[in-house]
Amino acid sequence: MEGKQTGKQPKDWTSVVDGVHQQLQVSLAEIDERLVKNGIPKKSAGRDPFTEPLKRLAERIDGLDRQTHKAQAFIADIDRALAASEQLLREQLERSESLRQKLAEWVNRAIG
């Protein structure tokens, strides 16, 4: 503000504040009217237009996070099953190699 402030409020200060308050109420009512005319429901008037979309997005992200944990658990189960199968196959391979050697020895004795 230009000019000196004396630290005193004008005598009609409360009427100035009341007038500003009334004008703000009128302005808010006009804004609500325009929002309703433009198809925005009155219940959302004055609210952040991004609140609901962000809330839905957060819910989707939470859902994806839960699905990710489920997928990780499923993959861990598959890994354990594959490791067990790999161990069985290695044991079978060792047995078949042992049998192959025994057969080779038996054939050599039968021929020789």
Secondary structure, 3 states (H helix, E strand, C coil): CCCCCCCCCCCCHHHHHHHHHHHHHHHHHHHHHHHHHCCCCHHHCCCCCCHHHHHHHHHHHHHHHHHHHHHHHHHHHHHHHHHHHHHHHHHHHHHHHHHHHHHHHHHHHHHC
